[in-house]
Amino acid sequence: MRNRLLRSVLGAAFSALVALGVLSGVSGGKGDVRAVTEWPSVAAHTDATAAGAGS
């Protein structure tokens, strides 16, 4: 009987923690900065020494 009660209490506590984590993740998701998905437009170096080749 004691093990059953302990298991129930631990299950309820775990469920509460999961629910709080999900709710905090949902509420905090609106203010997050979105990732930049575009490639940077950087000109490629044509000089071999500027690219680090040779030595």
PDB file of N, CA, C and O in Angstrom:
ATOM      1  N   MET A   1       0.824  -1.201   0.000  1.00  0.00           N
ATOM      2  CA  MET A   1       0.000   0.000   0.000  1.00  0.00           C
ATOM      3  C   MET A   1       0.867   1.263   0.000  1.00  0.00           C
ATOM      4  O   MET A   1       0.563   2.240  -0.684  1.00  0.00           O
ATOM      5  N   ARG A   2       1.955   1.221   0.784  1.00  0.00           N
ATOM      6  CA  ARG A   2       2.817   2.396   0.870  1.00  0.00           C
ATOM      7  C   ARG A   2       3.528   2.654  -0.464  1.00  0.00           C
ATOM      8  O   ARG A   2       3.669   3.803  -0.881  1.00  0.00           O
ATOM      9  N   ASN A   3       3.971   1.588  -1.129  1.00  0.00           N
ATOM     10  CA  ASN A   3       4.635   1.742  -2.426  1.00  0.00           C
ATOM     11  C   ASN A   3       3.672   2.278  -3.478  1.00  0.00           C
ATOM     12  O   ASN A   3       4.060   3.065  -4.342  1.00  0.00           O
ATOM     13  N   ARG A   4       2.446   1.858  -3.404  1.00  0.00           N
ATOM     14  CA  ARG A   4       1.442   2.325  -4.361  1.00  0.00           C
ATOM     15  C   ARG A   4       1.171   3.819  -4.183  1.00  0.00           C
ATOM     16  O   ARG A   4       1.034   4.550  -5.163  1.00  0.00           O
ATOM     17  N   LEU A   5       1.095   4.267  -2.931  1.00  0.00           N
ATOM     18  CA  LEU A   5       0.875   5.686  -2.652  1.00  0.00           C
ATOM     19  C   LEU A   5       2.074   6.503  -3.114  1.00  0.00           C
ATOM     20  O   LEU A   5       1.914   7.563  -3.718  1.00  0.00           O
ATOM     21  N   LEU A   6       3.272   6.009  -2.830  1.00  0.00           N
ATOM     22  CA  LEU A   6       4.483   6.711  -3.249  1.00  0.00           C
ATOM     23  C   LEU A   6       4.554   6.821  -4.766  1.00  0.00           C
ATOM     24  O   LEU A   6       4.919   7.867  -5.302  1.00  0.00           O
ATOM     25  N   ARG A   7       4.207   5.743  -5.453  1.00  0.00           N
ATOM     26  CA  ARG A   7       4.210   5.751  -6.918  1.00  0.00           C
ATOM     27  C   ARG A   7       3.194   6.748  -7.456  1.00  0.00           C
ATOM     28  O   ARG A   7       3.465   7.440  -8.437  1.00  0.00           O
ATOM     29  N   SER A   8       2.039   6.828  -6.830  1.00  0.00           N
ATOM     30  CA  SER A   8       1.010   7.774  -7.269  1.00  0.00           C
ATOM     31  C   SER A   8       1.456   9.216  -7.056  1.00  0.00           C
ATOM     32  O   SER A   8       1.240  10.075  -7.911  1.00  0.00           O
ATOM     33  N   VAL A   9       2.080   9.474  -5.909  1.00  0.00           N
ATOM     34  CA  VAL A   9       2.545  10.834  -5.620  1.00  0.00           C
ATOM     35  C   VAL A   9       3.662  11.234  -6.584  1.00  0.00           C
ATOM     36  O   VAL A   9       3.679  12.356  -7.089  1.00  0.00           O
ATOM     37  N   LEU A  10       4.582  10.322  -6.832  1.00  0.00           N
ATOM     38  CA  LEU A  10       5.661  10.628  -7.773  1.00  0.00           C
ATOM     39  C   LEU A  10       5.132  10.826  -9.194  1.00  0.00           C
ATOM     40  O   LEU A  10       5.618  11.693  -9.919  1.00  0.00           O
ATOM     41  N   GLY A  11       4.165  10.046  -9.586  1.00  0.00           N
ATOM     42  CA  GLY A  11       3.557  10.207 -10.904  1.00  0.00           C
ATOM     43  C   GLY A  11       2.847  11.538 -11.052  1.00  0.00           C
ATOM     44  O   GLY A  11       2.938  12.192 -12.091  1.00  0.00           O
ATOM     45  N   ALA A  12       2.130  11.939  -9.993  1.00  0.00           N
ATOM     46  CA  ALA A  12       1.433  13.231 -10.029  1.00  0.00           C
ATOM     47  C   ALA A  12       2.431  14.386 -10.077  1.00  0.00           C
ATOM     48  O   ALA A  12       2.217  15.362 -10.796  1.00  0.00           O
ATOM     49  N   ALA A  13       3.520  14.280  -9.312  1.00  0.00           N
ATOM     50  CA  ALA A  13       4.537  15.343  -9.316  1.00  0.00           C
ATOM     51  C   ALA A  13       5.218  15.440 -10.686  1.00  0.00           C
ATOM     52  O   ALA A  13       5.453  16.537 -11.191  1.00  0.00           O
ATOM     53  N   PHE A  14       5.528  14.298 -11.277  1.00  0.00           N
ATOM     54  CA  PHE A  14       6.154  14.298 -12.599  1.00  0.00           C
ATOM     55  C   PHE A  14       5.221  14.887 -13.648  1.00  0.00           C
ATOM     56  O   PHE A  14       5.654  15.652 -14.509  1.00  0.00           O
ATOM     57  N   SER A  15       3.947  14.532 -13.576  1.00  0.00           N
ATOM     58  CA  SER A  15       2.971  15.073 -14.531  1.00  0.00           C
ATOM     59  C   SER A  15       2.834  16.582 -14.383  1.00  0.00           C
ATOM     60  O   SER A  15       2.709  17.304 -15.373  1.00  0.00           O
ATOM     61  N   ALA A  16       2.859  17.052 -13.142  1.00  0.00           N
ATOM     62  CA  ALA A  16       2.764  18.496 -12.903  1.00  0.00           C
ATOM     63  C   ALA A  16       3.986  19.215 -13.470  1.00  0.00           C
ATOM     64  O   ALA A  16       3.858  20.285 -14.064  1.00  0.00           O
ATOM     65  N   LEU A  17       5.166  18.630 -13.290  1.00  0.00           N
ATOM     66  CA  LEU A  17       6.375  19.256 -13.834  1.00  0.00           C
ATOM     67  C   LEU A  17       6.364  19.291 -15.359  1.00  0.00           C
ATOM     68  O   LEU A  17       6.777  20.280 -15.963  1.00  0.00           O
ATOM     69  N   VAL A  18       5.904  18.234 -15.965  1.00  0.00           N
ATOM     70  CA  VAL A  18       5.814  18.201 -17.428  1.00  0.00           C
ATOM     71  C   VAL A  18       4.823  19.246 -17.924  1.00  0.00           C
ATOM     72  O   VAL A  18       5.087  19.945 -18.903  1.00  0.00           O
ATOM     73  N   ALA A  19       3.685  19.349 -17.248  1.00  0.00           N
ATOM     74  CA  ALA A  19       2.675  20.334 -17.649  1.00  0.00           C
ATOM     75  C   ALA A  19       3.209  21.755 -17.504  1.00  0.00           C
ATOM     76  O   ALA A  19       2.978  22.595 -18.374  1.00  0.00           O
ATOM     77  N   LEU A  20       3.917  22.028 -16.416  1.00  0.00           N
ATOM     78  CA  LEU A  20       4.493  23.363 -16.231  1.00  0.00           C
ATOM     79  C   LEU A  20       5.555  23.658 -17.289  1.00  0.00           C
ATOM     80  O   LEU A  20       5.643  24.782 -17.784  1.00  0.00           O
ATOM     81  N   GLY A  21       6.352  22.665 -17.634  1.00  0.00           N
ATOM     82  CA  GLY A  21       7.366  22.865 -18.668  1.00  0.00           C
ATOM     83  C   GLY A  21       6.759  23.149 -20.023  1.00  0.00           C
ATOM     84  O   GLY A  21       7.250  23.999 -20.766  1.00  0.00           O
ATOM     85  N   VAL A  22       5.691  22.439 -20.348  1.00  0.00           N
ATOM     86  CA  VAL A  22       5.016  22.657 -21.633  1.00  0.00           C
ATOM     87  C   VAL A  22       4.381  24.043 -21.665  1.00  0.00           C
ATOM     88  O   VAL A  22       4.494  24.758 -22.661  1.00  0.00           O
ATOM     89  N   LEU A  23       3.723  24.418 -20.592  1.00  0.00           N
ATOM     90  CA  LEU A  23       3.071  25.725 -20.562  1.00  0.00           C
ATOM     91  C   LEU A  23       4.081  26.863 -20.603  1.00  0.00           C
ATOM     92  O   LEU A  23       3.839  27.875 -21.262  1.00  0.00           O
ATOM     93  N   SER A  24       5.200  26.720 -19.916  1.00  0.00           N
ATOM     94  CA  SER A  24       6.201  27.787 -19.952  1.00  0.00           C
ATOM     95  C   SER A  24       6.865  27.851 -21.325  1.00  0.00           C
ATOM     96  O   SER A  24       7.247  28.933 -21.770  1.00  0.00           O
ATOM     97  N   GLY A  25       7.008  26.721 -21.999  1.00  0.00           N
ATOM     98  CA  GLY A  25       7.574  26.720 -23.343  1.00  0.00           C
ATOM     99  C   GLY A  25       6.654  27.369 -24.354  1.00  0.00           C
ATOM    100  O   GLY A  25       7.111  28.065 -25.261  1.00  0.00           O
ATOM    101  N   VAL A  26       5.358  27.144 -24.203  1.00  0.00           N
ATOM    102  CA  VAL A  26       4.383  27.729 -25.120  1.00  0.00           C
ATOM    103  C   VAL A  26       4.291  29.232 -24.908  1.00  0.00           C
ATOM    104  O   VAL A  26       4.233  29.992 -25.875  1.00  0.00           O
ATOM    105  N   SER A  27       4.278  29.664 -23.660  1.00  0.00           N
ATOM    106  CA  SER A  27       4.133  31.099 -23.396  1.00  0.00           C
ATOM    107  C   SER A  27       5.402  31.857 -23.756  1.00  0.00           C
ATOM    108  O   SER A  27       5.322  33.018 -24.157  1.00  0.00           O
ATOM    109  N   GLY A  28       6.570  31.238 -23.626  1.00  0.00           N
ATOM    110  CA  GLY A  28       7.824  31.903 -23.957  1.00  0.00           C
ATOM    111  C   GLY A  28       8.157  31.847 -25.430  1.00  0.00           C
ATOM    112  O   GLY A  28       9.069  32.543 -25.874  1.00  0.00           O
ATOM    113  N   GLY A  29       7.457  31.052 -26.192  1.00  0.00           N
ATOM    114  CA  GLY A  29       7.758  30.888 -27.608  1.00  0.00           C
ATOM    115  C   GLY A  29       7.444  32.101 -28.443  1.00  0.00           C
ATOM    116  O   GLY A  29       8.028  32.275 -29.512  1.00  0.00           O
ATOM    117  N   LYS A  30       6.541  32.948 -27.992  1.00  0.00           N
ATOM    118  CA  LYS A  30       6.150  34.118 -28.782  1.00  0.00           C
ATOM    119  C   LYS A  30       7.228  35.190 -28.794  1.00  0.00           C
ATOM    120  O   LYS A  30       7.358  35.914 -29.782  1.00  0.00           O
ATOM    121  N   GLY A  31       8.001  35.311 -27.729  1.00  0.00           N
ATOM    122  CA  GLY A  31       8.992  36.375 -27.629  1.00  0.00           C
ATOM    123  C   GLY A  31      10.369  35.987 -28.129  1.00  0.00           C
ATOM    124  O   GLY A  31      11.283  36.810 -28.102  1.00  0.00           O
ATOM    125  N   ASP A  32      10.541  34.763 -28.583  1.00  0.00           N
ATOM    126  CA  ASP A  32      11.850  34.313 -29.034  1.00  0.00           C
ATOM    127  C   ASP A  32      12.210  34.941 -30.377  1.00  0.00           C
ATOM    128  O   ASP A  32      11.343  35.225 -31.204  1.00  0.00           O
ATOM    129  N   VAL A  33      13.500  35.148 -30.571  1.00  0.00           N
ATOM    130  CA  VAL A  33      13.988  35.680 -31.830  1.00  0.00           C
ATOM    131  C   VAL A  33      14.085  34.529 -32.820  1.00  0.00           C
ATOM    132  O   VAL A  33      14.594  33.459 -32.484  1.00  0.00           O
ATOM    133  N   ARG A  34      13.613  34.738 -34.006  1.00  0.00           N
ATOM    134  CA  ARG A  34      13.644  33.689 -35.021  1.00  0.00           C
ATOM    135  C   ARG A  34      15.023  33.617 -35.652  1.00  0.00           C
ATOM    136  O   ARG A  34      15.722  34.624 -35.760  1.00  0.00           O
ATOM    137  N   ALA A  35      15.401  32.442 -36.060  1.00  0.00           N
ATOM    138  CA  ALA A  35      16.708  32.223 -36.674  1.00  0.00           C
ATOM    139  C   ALA A  35      16.745  32.797 -38.090  1.00  0.00           C
ATOM    140  O   ALA A  35      15.739  32.798 -38.800  1.00  0.00           O
ATOM    141  N   VAL A  36      17.896  33.275 -38.479  1.00  0.00           N
ATOM    142  CA  VAL A  36      18.097  33.776 -39.841  1.00  0.00           C
ATOM    143  C   VAL A  36      18.360  32.577 -40.729  1.00  0.00           C
ATOM    144  O   VAL A  36      19.301  31.820 -40.491  1.00  0.00           O
ATOM    145  N   THR A  37      17.544  32.398 -41.743  1.00  0.00           N
ATOM    146  CA  THR A  37      17.673  31.228 -42.601  1.00  0.00           C
ATOM    147  C   THR A  37      18.282  31.549 -43.957  1.00  0.00           C
ATOM    148  O   THR A  37      18.335  30.680 -44.827  1.00  0.00           O
ATOM    149  N   GLU A  38      18.740  32.770 -44.153  1.00  0.00           N
ATOM    150  CA  GLU A  38      19.342  33.149 -45.431  1.00  0.00           C
ATOM    151  C   GLU A  38      20.855  32.993 -45.346  1.00  0.00           C
ATOM    152  O   GLU A  38      21.459  33.218 -44.297  1.00  0.00           O
ATOM    153  N   TRP A  39      21.458  32.602 -46.471  1.00  0.00           N
ATOM    154  CA  TRP A  39      22.910  32.512 -46.519  1.00  0.00           C
ATOM    155  C   TRP A  39      23.485  33.919 -46.580  1.00  0.00           C
ATOM    156  O   TRP A  39      22.905  34.793 -47.224  1.00  0.00           O
ATOM    157  N   PRO A  40      24.616  34.153 -45.922  1.00  0.00           N
ATOM    158  CA  PRO A  40      25.224  35.498 -45.999  1.00  0.00           C
ATOM    159  C   PRO A  40      25.776  35.755 -47.398  1.00  0.00           C
ATOM    160  O   PRO A  40      26.291  34.847 -48.052  1.00  0.00           O
ATOM    161  N   SER A  41      25.663  36.986 -47.839  1.00  0.00           N
ATOM    162  CA  SER A  41      26.159  37.338 -49.169  1.00  0.00           C
ATOM    163  C   SER A  41      27.564  37.910 -49.031  1.00  0.00           C
ATOM    164  O   SER A  41      27.742  39.127 -48.984  1.00  0.00           O
ATOM    165  N   VAL A  42      28.557  37.036 -48.965  1.00  0.00           N
ATOM    166  CA  VAL A  42      29.953  37.435 -48.814  1.00  0.00           C
ATOM    167  C   VAL A  42      30.684  37.072 -50.097  1.00  0.00           C
ATOM    168  O   VAL A  42      30.555  35.957 -50.601  1.00  0.00           O
ATOM    169  N   ALA A  43      31.448  38.015 -50.617  1.00  0.00           N
ATOM    170  CA  ALA A  43      32.196  37.768 -51.845  1.00  0.00           C
ATOM    171  C   ALA A  43      33.339  36.803 -51.564  1.00  0.00           C
ATOM    172  O   ALA A  43      34.003  36.913 -50.533  1.00  0.00           O
ATOM    173  N   ALA A  44      33.572  35.867 -52.464  1.00  0.00           N
ATOM    174  CA  ALA A  44      34.650  34.894 -52.310  1.00  0.00           C
ATOM    175  C   ALA A  44      35.979  35.535 -52.687  1.00  0.00           C
ATOM    176  O   ALA A  44      36.048  36.341 -53.615  1.00  0.00           O
ATOM    177  N   HIS A  45      37.041  35.169 -51.955  1.00  0.00           N
ATOM    178  CA  HIS A  45      38.379  35.676 -52.266  1.00  0.00           C
ATOM    179  C   HIS A  45      38.947  34.874 -53.432  1.00  0.00           C
ATOM    180  O   HIS A  45      38.847  33.648 -53.467  1.00  0.00           O
ATOM    181  N   THR A  46      39.546  35.589 -54.385  1.00  0.00           N
ATOM    182  CA  THR A  46      40.162  34.896 -55.515  1.00  0.00           C
ATOM    183  C   THR A  46      41.665  34.814 -55.332  1.00  0.00           C
ATOM    184  O   THR A  46      42.326  34.077 -56.064  1.00  0.00           O
ATOM    185  N   ASP A  47      42.226  35.541 -54.385  1.00  0.00           N
ATOM    186  CA  ASP A  47      43.649  35.507 -54.113  1.00  0.00           C
ATOM    187  C   ASP A  47      43.963  34.276 -53.277  1.00  0.00           C
ATOM    188  O   ASP A  47      43.308  34.050 -52.260  1.00  0.00           O
ATOM    189  N   ALA A  48      44.943  33.479 -53.671  1.00  0.00           N
ATOM    190  CA  ALA A  48      45.268  32.219 -52.985  1.00  0.00           C
ATOM    191  C   ALA A  48      45.824  32.488 -51.588  1.00  0.00           C
ATOM    192  O   ALA A  48      45.573  31.703 -50.674  1.00  0.00           O
ATOM    193  N   THR A  49      46.574  33.582 -51.399  1.00  0.00           N
ATOM    194  CA  THR A  49      47.145  33.861 -50.080  1.00  0.00           C
ATOM    195  C   THR A  49      46.078  34.347 -49.108  1.00  0.00           C
ATOM    196  O   THR A  49      46.199  34.117 -47.905  1.00  0.00           O
ATOM    197  N   ALA A  50      45.046  35.006 -49.596  1.00  0.00           N
ATOM    198  CA  ALA A  50      43.985  35.479 -48.719  1.00  0.00           C
ATOM    199  C   ALA A  50      43.138  34.321 -48.218  1.00  0.00           C
ATOM    200  O   ALA A  50      42.549  34.398 -47.140  1.00  0.00           O
ATOM    201  N   ALA A  51      43.074  33.250 -48.996  1.00  0.00           N
ATOM    202  CA  ALA A  51      42.276  32.097 -48.612  1.00  0.00           C
ATOM    203  C   ALA A  51      43.040  31.173 -47.687  1.00  0.00           C
ATOM    204  O   ALA A  51      42.453  30.229 -47.156  1.00  0.00           O
ATOM    205  N   GLY A  52      44.325  31.406 -47.473  1.00  0.00           N
ATOM    206  CA  GLY A  52      45.105  30.588 -46.577  1.00  0.00           C
ATOM    207  C   GLY A  52      45.800  29.430 -47.254  1.00  0.00           C
ATOM    208  O   GLY A  52      46.306  28.540 -46.570  1.00  0.00           O
ATOM    209  N   ALA A  53      45.844  29.409 -48.557  1.00  0.00           N
ATOM    210  CA  ALA A  53      46.493  28.307 -49.280  1.00  0.00           C
ATOM    211  C   ALA A  53      47.966  28.636 -49.493  1.00  0.00           C
ATOM    212  O   ALA A  53      48.371  29.798 -49.521  1.00  0.00           O
ATOM    213  N   GLY A  54      48.730  27.601 -49.638  1.00  0.00           N
ATOM    214  CA  GLY A  54      50.122  27.831 -49.999  1.00  0.00           C
ATOM    215  C   GLY A  54      51.119  27.549 -48.896  1.00  0.00           C
ATOM    216  O   GLY A  54      52.193  27.021 -49.186  1.00  0.00           O
ATOM    217  N   SER A  55      50.821  27.873 -47.639  1.00  0.00           N
ATOM    218  CA  SER A  55      51.840  27.621 -46.629  1.00  0.00           C
ATOM    219  C   SER A  55      51.417  26.636 -45.639  1.00  0.00           C
ATOM    220  O   SER A  55      52.173  26.319 -44.721  1.00  0.00           O
TER     221      SER A  55
END
